[in-house]
Protein backbone atom coordinates (compact mmCIF):
# COMPACT_ATOMS: atom_id res chain seq x y z
CA UNK A 1 0.00 0.00 0.00
CA UNK A 2 1.14 3.56 -0.57
CA UNK A 3 0.77 6.49 1.80
CA UNK A 4 -1.08 9.30 0.05
CA UNK A 5 -2.66 6.91 -2.42
CA UNK A 6 -4.22 3.98 -0.58
CA UNK A 7 -4.32 5.70 2.77
CA UNK A 8 -3.87 9.33 3.81
CA UNK A 9 -1.64 10.74 6.52
CA UNK A 10 -4.62 12.70 7.87
CA UNK A 11 -6.62 9.49 8.25
CA UNK A 12 -3.78 7.93 10.24
CA UNK A 13 -3.20 10.90 12.53
CA UNK A 14 -6.93 11.18 13.24
CA UNK A 15 -7.35 7.50 14.02
CA UNK A 16 -4.22 6.84 16.06
CA UNK A 17 -2.59 8.44 19.09
CA UNK A 18 0.78 8.43 17.38
CA UNK A 19 2.12 7.81 13.90
CA UNK A 20 5.80 6.90 13.52
CA UNK A 21 7.45 7.70 10.19
CA UNK A 22 10.21 5.14 9.55
CA UNK A 23 10.35 5.77 5.81
CA UNK A 24 14.11 6.06 5.48
CA UNK A 25 15.98 7.64 2.59
CA UNK A 26 15.71 5.57 -0.55
CA UNK A 27 16.46 7.89 -3.48
CA UNK A 28 20.08 8.15 -4.60
CA UNK A 29 21.65 11.60 -4.68
CA UNK A 30 22.59 12.93 -8.10
CA UNK A 31 26.06 14.08 -9.11
CA UNK A 32 24.78 16.96 -11.21
CA UNK A 33 27.42 16.52 -13.92
CA UNK A 34 27.16 16.14 -17.71
CA UNK A 35 26.58 12.58 -18.89
CA UNK A 36 25.07 11.38 -15.64
CA UNK A 37 21.94 10.15 -17.41
CA UNK A 38 23.75 8.06 -20.02
CA UNK A 39 22.75 4.39 -20.19
CA UNK A 40 24.76 2.32 -17.68
CA UNK A 41 25.24 5.29 -15.38
CA UNK A 42 23.16 4.10 -12.44
CA UNK A 43 22.64 4.72 -8.74
CA UNK A 44 23.48 2.47 -5.82
CA UNK A 45 19.83 2.98 -4.87
CA UNK A 46 19.03 0.84 -7.93
CA UNK A 47 21.97 -1.58 -7.89
CA UNK A 48 21.78 -2.58 -4.22
CA UNK A 49 18.06 -3.48 -4.18
CA UNK A 50 18.58 -5.28 -7.51
CA UNK A 51 21.10 -7.75 -6.06
CA UNK A 52 19.27 -7.92 -2.72
CA UNK A 53 16.02 -9.07 -4.34
CA UNK A 54 13.72 -6.09 -3.84
CA UNK A 55 10.56 -6.81 -5.88
CA UNK A 56 10.55 -3.31 -7.39
CA UNK A 57 14.01 -3.90 -8.91
CA UNK A 58 13.92 -7.53 -10.03
CA UNK A 59 13.62 -6.45 -13.68
CA UNK A 60 16.20 -3.65 -13.45
CA UNK A 61 18.53 -3.76 -16.44
CA UNK A 62 22.28 -3.45 -15.99
CA UNK A 63 24.86 -4.06 -18.71
CA UNK A 64 27.82 -6.06 -17.38
CA UNK A 65 29.37 -6.82 -20.77
CA UNK A 66 32.23 -4.33 -20.37
CA UNK A 67 35.41 -4.92 -18.40
CA UNK A 68 35.75 -1.77 -16.25
CA UNK A 69 33.36 -0.34 -13.65
CA UNK A 70 33.65 2.83 -11.60
CA UNK A 71 31.89 3.38 -8.28
CA UNK A 72 31.68 6.99 -7.09
CA UNK A 73 31.55 7.36 -3.32
CA UNK A 74 33.62 6.77 -0.21
CA UNK A 75 31.27 4.99 2.17
CA UNK A 76 30.25 1.43 2.93
CA UNK A 77 27.53 1.44 0.25
CA UNK A 78 30.14 2.31 -2.38
CA UNK A 79 32.37 -0.45 -1.04
CA UNK A 80 29.51 -2.96 -1.12
CA UNK A 81 28.81 -2.08 -4.77
CA UNK A 82 32.47 -2.33 -5.72
CA UNK A 83 32.91 -5.64 -3.93
CA UNK A 84 29.84 -7.16 -5.62
CA UNK A 85 31.28 -6.29 -9.02
CA UNK A 86 34.87 -7.30 -8.27
CA UNK A 87 34.29 -10.56 -6.40
CA UNK A 88 34.36 -13.92 -8.14
CA UNK A 89 30.62 -14.79 -8.28
CA UNK A 90 31.41 -18.28 -6.99
CA UNK A 91 32.10 -16.62 -3.63
CA UNK A 92 28.51 -15.34 -3.65
CA UNK A 93 26.81 -18.63 -4.46
CA UNK A 94 26.23 -19.50 -0.80
CA UNK A 95 24.90 -16.04 0.11
CA UNK A 96 21.30 -14.84 -0.03
CA UNK A 97 21.91 -12.57 -3.03
CA UNK A 98 18.98 -12.77 -5.43
CA UNK A 99 19.14 -15.53 -8.03
CA UNK A 100 18.62 -13.13 -10.94
CA UNK A 101 21.59 -11.04 -9.75
CA UNK A 102 23.80 -14.10 -9.27
CA UNK A 103 22.99 -15.29 -12.78
CA UNK A 104 23.91 -11.88 -14.20
CA UNK A 105 27.10 -11.61 -12.15
CA UNK A 106 28.24 -15.08 -13.26
CA UNK A 107 27.99 -13.84 -16.85
CA UNK A 108 29.62 -10.49 -16.08
CA UNK A 109 32.76 -9.43 -17.95
CA UNK A 110 33.69 -6.83 -15.31
CA UNK A 111 37.23 -7.47 -14.15
CA UNK A 112 38.52 -4.08 -12.98
CA UNK A 113 36.62 -1.92 -10.49
CA UNK A 114 37.55 1.53 -9.20
CA UNK A 115 36.06 3.07 -6.05
CA UNK A 116 36.64 6.82 -6.14
CA UNK A 117 36.35 9.40 -3.37
CA UNK A 118 36.17 13.15 -3.87
CA UNK A 119 38.35 13.96 -0.87
CA UNK A 120 41.40 12.44 0.78
CA UNK A 121 41.41 9.09 2.54
CA UNK A 122 41.12 10.80 5.93
CA UNK A 123 37.57 11.85 4.99
CA UNK A 124 36.42 8.44 3.75
CA UNK A 125 33.31 7.11 5.50
CA UNK A 126 34.24 3.44 5.16
CA UNK A 127 34.30 1.53 8.43
CA UNK A 128 37.30 -0.48 9.57
CA UNK A 129 35.63 -3.92 9.83
CA UNK A 130 34.46 -3.71 6.20
CA UNK A 131 37.93 -2.59 5.07
CA UNK A 132 39.56 -5.48 6.93
CA UNK A 133 37.30 -7.92 5.12
CA UNK A 134 38.61 -6.91 1.69
CA UNK A 135 41.71 -9.16 1.73
CA UNK A 136 39.34 -12.10 2.24
CA UNK A 137 38.31 -11.82 -1.42
CA UNK A 138 39.85 -15.03 -2.72
CA UNK A 139 40.18 -14.17 -6.40
CA UNK A 140 40.51 -10.37 -6.36
CA UNK A 141 43.53 -8.14 -5.74
CA UNK A 142 42.72 -4.96 -3.78
CA UNK A 143 44.82 -1.84 -4.32
CA UNK A 144 45.11 1.33 -2.23
CA UNK A 145 47.84 3.89 -2.93
CA UNK A 146 50.30 4.00 -0.03
CA UNK A 147 51.12 7.67 -0.68
CA UNK A 148 47.43 8.56 -0.33
CA UNK A 149 47.31 6.95 3.11
CA UNK A 150 50.58 8.60 4.21
CA UNK A 151 49.16 11.97 3.15
CA UNK A 152 45.94 11.24 5.04
CA UNK A 153 47.94 10.55 8.21
CA UNK A 154 49.92 13.75 7.71
CA UNK A 155 46.79 15.85 7.17
CA UNK A 156 45.02 14.32 10.16
CA UNK A 157 48.00 14.77 12.49
CA UNK A 158 48.33 18.41 11.42
CA UNK A 159 44.92 19.02 12.99
CA UNK A 160 45.92 17.51 16.33
CA UNK A 161 45.45 14.07 17.81
CA UNK A 162 44.08 11.58 15.28
CA UNK A 163 40.62 10.41 16.31
CA UNK A 164 40.27 6.74 17.21
CA UNK A 165 37.87 5.79 14.41
CA UNK A 166 40.04 7.54 11.80
CA UNK A 167 43.20 5.86 13.05
CA UNK A 168 41.40 2.51 12.87
CA UNK A 169 40.28 3.21 9.31
CA UNK A 170 43.73 4.25 8.13
CA UNK A 171 45.32 1.23 9.82
CA UNK A 172 42.81 -1.01 8.05
CA UNK A 173 43.72 0.60 4.72
CA UNK A 174 47.43 0.08 5.46
CA UNK A 175 46.69 -3.57 6.16
CA UNK A 176 45.05 -3.87 2.73
CA UNK A 177 48.12 -2.30 1.11
CA UNK A 178 50.45 -4.77 2.83
CA UNK A 179 48.61 -7.88 1.59
CA UNK A 180 50.71 -9.43 -1.21
CA UNK A 181 49.04 -9.19 -4.62
CA UNK A 182 48.50 -12.46 -6.46
CA UNK A 183 48.14 -11.19 -10.01
CA UNK A 184 44.46 -12.08 -10.14
CA UNK A 185 42.45 -11.19 -13.21
CA UNK A 186 40.01 -9.34 -10.98
CA UNK A 187 41.00 -6.15 -9.17
CA UNK A 188 39.43 -3.54 -6.91
CA UNK A 189 41.26 -0.20 -6.64
CA UNK A 190 40.57 2.78 -4.38
CA UNK A 191 41.30 6.29 -5.68
CA UNK A 192 41.11 9.36 -3.45
CA UNK A 193 40.98 13.10 -4.25
CA UNK A 194 39.08 12.34 -7.46
CA UNK A 195 36.17 14.72 -8.11
CA UNK A 196 33.91 13.60 -11.00
CA UNK A 197 33.50 16.27 -13.71
CA UNK A 198 31.82 14.52 -16.63
CA UNK A 199 30.73 11.10 -17.83
CA UNK A 200 31.57 10.57 -21.48
CA UNK A 201 29.85 8.41 -24.06
CA UNK A 202 27.68 8.32 -27.15
CA UNK A 203 25.00 5.65 -26.69
CA UNK A 204 26.22 4.56 -23.22
CA UNK A 205 28.97 5.14 -20.69
CA UNK A 206 32.46 5.08 -22.22
CA UNK A 207 34.63 7.02 -19.75
CA UNK A 208 34.58 9.37 -16.79
CA UNK A 209 36.61 12.54 -16.28
CA UNK A 210 37.91 13.46 -12.83
CA UNK A 211 39.50 16.58 -11.43
CA UNK A 212 42.49 15.68 -9.24
CA UNK A 213 45.25 17.69 -7.53
CA UNK A 214 47.49 16.72 -10.46
CA UNK A 215 45.02 17.79 -13.15
CA UNK A 216 42.19 16.11 -15.02
CA UNK A 217 42.22 12.33 -15.34
CA UNK A 218 40.06 10.28 -17.72
CA UNK A 219 39.26 6.67 -16.84
CA UNK A 220 37.78 4.58 -19.67
CA UNK A 221 34.93 2.50 -18.23
CA UNK A 222 31.73 0.68 -19.17
CA UNK A 223 29.63 1.17 -16.02
CA UNK A 224 29.32 3.97 -13.47
CA UNK A 225 27.56 3.51 -10.13
CA UNK A 226 26.92 6.58 -7.99
CA UNK A 227 26.93 5.98 -4.23
CA UNK A 228 27.13 9.46 -2.72
CA UNK A 229 24.23 9.25 -0.30
CA UNK A 230 20.47 9.18 -0.25
CA UNK A 231 17.58 11.60 0.01
CA UNK A 232 14.07 10.77 1.26
CA UNK A 233 11.04 10.40 -0.94
CA UNK A 234 8.66 13.31 -0.40
CA UNK A 235 5.54 12.39 1.59
CA UNK A 236 2.46 14.61 1.19
CA UNK A 237 1.72 16.45 4.43
CA UNK A 238 5.23 16.03 5.88
CA UNK A 239 7.75 18.90 5.98
CA UNK A 240 11.32 17.98 5.07
CA UNK A 241 14.44 20.03 5.62
CA UNK A 242 18.11 19.19 5.04
CA UNK A 243 17.25 15.73 3.71
CA UNK A 244 15.17 14.57 6.66
CA UNK A 245 11.76 15.01 8.24
CA UNK A 246 11.73 18.24 10.25
CA UNK A 247 11.73 17.13 13.89
CA UNK A 248 13.07 17.82 17.36
CA UNK A 249 14.48 14.67 18.97
CA UNK A 250 12.13 12.56 16.85
CA UNK A 251 8.95 14.53 17.52
CA UNK A 252 7.31 16.42 14.65
CA UNK A 253 6.24 19.60 16.43
CA UNK A 254 2.55 20.44 16.45
CA UNK A 255 1.39 16.93 15.60
CA UNK A 256 1.15 13.38 16.88
CA UNK A 257 3.78 12.29 14.36
CA UNK A 258 7.19 10.91 15.31
CA UNK A 259 10.09 9.82 13.17
CA UNK A 260 13.00 7.39 13.48
CA UNK A 261 15.98 6.14 11.49
CA UNK A 262 17.25 7.87 8.39
CA UNK A 263 13.96 9.75 8.02
CA UNK A 264 14.77 11.39 11.38
CA UNK A 265 18.54 11.81 11.27
CA UNK A 266 19.37 11.74 7.59
CA UNK A 267 21.22 8.91 5.81
CA UNK A 268 23.83 8.20 8.46
CA UNK A 269 24.55 5.53 11.02
CA UNK A 270 24.46 1.76 10.92
CA UNK A 271 21.67 -0.49 12.21
CA UNK A 272 22.92 -0.32 15.80
CA UNK A 273 23.05 3.48 15.78
CA UNK A 274 19.52 3.80 14.47
CA UNK A 275 18.19 1.05 16.75
CA UNK A 276 19.26 2.85 19.94
CA UNK A 277 18.07 6.13 18.49
CA UNK A 278 14.65 4.61 17.76
CA UNK A 279 14.41 3.29 21.33
CA UNK A 280 14.84 6.85 22.60
CA UNK A 281 12.05 8.09 20.32
CA UNK A 282 9.73 5.31 21.50
CA UNK A 283 10.33 6.36 25.10
CA UNK A 284 9.50 9.93 24.10
CA UNK A 285 6.31 8.74 22.41
CA UNK A 286 5.25 6.75 25.48
CA UNK A 287 5.84 9.72 27.76
CA UNK A 288 3.65 11.87 25.49
CA UNK A 289 0.74 9.43 25.43
CA UNK A 290 -2.31 10.07 27.53
CA UNK A 291 -5.38 7.85 27.50
CA UNK A 292 -5.08 5.72 24.34
CA UNK A 293 -7.73 5.51 21.69
CA UNK A 294 -9.46 2.23 20.89
CA UNK A 295 -8.32 2.61 17.32
CA UNK A 296 -9.15 -0.73 15.75
CA UNK A 297 -7.56 -2.22 12.67
CA UNK A 298 -5.83 -0.14 10.00
CA UNK A 299 -7.74 -2.03 7.30
CA UNK A 300 -10.76 0.16 8.04
CA UNK A 301 -8.87 3.11 6.52
CA UNK A 302 -7.67 1.52 3.30
CA UNK A 303 -9.11 3.03 0.15
CA UNK A 304 -8.44 -0.02 -2.02
CA UNK A 305 -8.56 -3.78 -1.63
CA UNK A 306 -5.18 -4.76 -0.22
CA UNK A 307 -3.95 -7.93 1.39
CA UNK A 308 -2.33 -6.88 4.66
CA UNK A 309 0.97 -8.49 5.65
CA UNK A 310 0.99 -8.68 9.44
CA UNK A 311 3.60 -10.23 11.74
CA UNK A 312 2.35 -13.86 11.45
CA UNK A 313 2.17 -13.41 7.67
CA UNK A 314 5.79 -12.17 7.60
CA UNK A 315 6.89 -15.07 9.80
CA UNK A 316 5.50 -17.56 7.26
CA UNK A 317 7.33 -15.78 4.42
CA UNK A 318 10.55 -15.79 6.42
CA UNK A 319 10.25 -19.49 7.30
CA UNK A 320 9.57 -20.43 3.68
CA UNK A 321 12.59 -18.48 2.40
CA UNK A 322 14.87 -19.96 5.06
CA UNK A 323 13.62 -23.49 4.32
CA UNK A 324 14.29 -22.99 0.60
CA UNK A 325 17.78 -21.79 1.46
CA UNK A 326 18.59 -24.83 3.60
CA UNK A 327 18.07 -27.10 0.61
CA UNK A 328 20.64 -25.09 -1.38
CA UNK A 329 23.13 -24.37 1.40
CA UNK A 330 22.18 -20.69 1.66
CA UNK A 331 20.85 -18.51 4.50
CA UNK A 332 17.64 -18.13 2.47
CA UNK A 333 16.30 -17.97 -1.08
CA UNK A 334 14.49 -14.69 -1.50
CA UNK A 335 11.14 -14.41 -3.22
CA UNK A 336 11.51 -11.43 -5.55
CA UNK A 337 7.95 -10.77 -6.65
CA UNK A 338 5.04 -9.47 -4.58
CA UNK A 339 2.87 -12.32 -5.85
CA UNK A 340 5.37 -14.93 -4.63
CA UNK A 341 5.75 -13.20 -1.27
CA UNK A 342 1.99 -13.16 -0.76
CA UNK A 343 1.75 -16.81 -1.78
CA UNK A 344 4.46 -17.84 0.71
CA UNK A 345 2.71 -15.97 3.49
CA UNK A 346 -0.64 -17.66 3.08
CA UNK A 347 -1.71 -19.66 6.17
HELIX and SHEET records of a PDB file:
HELIX    1   1 UNK A    9  UNK A   15  1                                   7    
HELIX    2   2 UNK A   44  UNK A   52  1                                   9    
HELIX    3   3 UNK A   55  UNK A   57  5                                   3    
HELIX    4   4 UNK A   76  UNK A   86  1                                  11    
HELIX    5   5 UNK A   89  UNK A   92  5                                   4    
HELIX    6   6 UNK A   99  UNK A  106  1                                   8    
HELIX    7   7 UNK A  121  UNK A  123  5                                   3    
HELIX    8   8 UNK A  128  UNK A  133  1                                   6    
HELIX    9   9 UNK A  134  UNK A  136  5                                   3    
HELIX   10  10 UNK A  146  UNK A  158  1                                  13    
HELIX   11  11 UNK A  164  UNK A  178  1                                  15    
HELIX   12  12 UNK A  262  UNK A  265  1                                   4    
HELIX   13  13 UNK A  271  UNK A  288  1                                  18    
HELIX   14  14 UNK A  298  UNK A  301  5                                   4    
HELIX   15  15 UNK A  311  UNK A  328  1                                  18    
HELIX   16  16 UNK A  338  UNK A  344  1                                   7    
SHEET    1   A 3 UNK A  19  UNK A  21  0                                        
SHEET    2   A 3 UNK A 257  UNK A 259  1                                        
SHEET    3   A 3 UNK A 251  UNK A 252 -1                                        
SHEET    1   B 2 UNK A  27  UNK A  28  0                                        
SHEET    2   B 2 UNK A 230  UNK A 231 -1                                        
SHEET    1   C 6 UNK A  41  UNK A  43  0                                        
SHEET    2   C 6 UNK A 223  UNK A 226  1                                        
SHEET    3   C 6 UNK A  68  UNK A  72  1                                        
SHEET    4   C 6 UNK A 112  UNK A 116  1                                        
SHEET    5   C 6 UNK A 186  UNK A 191  1                                        
SHEET    6   C 6 UNK A 140  UNK A 144  1                                        
SHEET    1   D 3 UNK A 195  UNK A 200  0                                        
SHEET    2   D 3 UNK A 207  UNK A 212 -1                                        
SHEET    3   D 3 UNK A 215  UNK A 220 -1                                        
SHEET    1   E 2 UNK A 240  UNK A 241  0                                        
SHEET    2   E 2 UNK A 244  UNK A 245 -1                                        
END                                                                             
